Amino acid sequence: MLGTESPVGPELNTVGARLSPEEIRESVIDPAAVTTEGFPPGIMPADFVDRMTIRELEMLVRFLAESEG
């Protein structure tokens, strides 16, 4: 459950309703590709995806894609 709010980035509780799994994956792989209005770029480390396995990336994408609020 994603029950917390963050002043650092966009709401993740409903990210699955806003973005496709492909868009979520792209945002994790290249955080600078698209930034949410109102939030500064560069908050998520550019090497975040390098810190996980492909399986972990896909688990994260699937988890976020299923978050629709």
LINUR-V244501 format. One record per residue. N is the residue number from 1. RES is the residue in one letter. BURIAL is + if it has 24 or more other C-alpha atoms within 12 Angstrom, else -. Layout:
# LINUR-V244501
<<N & RES & BURIAL> <N & RES & BURIAL>>
This chain:
# LINUR-V244501
<<1 & M & -> <2 & L & -> <3 & G & -> <4 & T & -> <5 & E & -> <6 & S & -> <7 & P & -> <8 & V & -> <9 & G & -> <10 & P & -> <11 & E & +> <12 & L & +> <13 & N & -> <14 & T & -> <15 & V & +> <16 & G & +> <17 & A & -> <18 & R & -> <19 & L & +> <20 & S & -> <21 & P & +> <22 & E & -> <23 & E & -> <24 & I & +> <25 & R & +> <26 & E & -> <27 & S & +> <28 & V & +> <29 & I & +> <30 & D & -> <31 & P & +> <32 & A & -> <33 & A & -> <34 & V & -> <35 & T & -> <36 & T & -> <37 & E & -> <38 & G & -> <39 & F & -> <40 & P & -> <41 & P & -> <42 & G & -> <43 & I & -> <44 & M & -> <45 & P & -> <46 & A & -> <47 & D & -> <48 & F & -> <49 & V & -> <50 & D & -> <51 & R & -> <52 & M & -> <53 & T & -> <54 & I & -> <55 & R & -> <56 & E & -> <57 & L & +> <58 & E & -> <59 & M & -> <60 & L & +> <61 & V & +> <62 & R & -> <63 & F & -> <64 & L & +> <65 & A & +> <66 & E & -> <67 & S & +> <68 & E & -> <69 & G & ->>
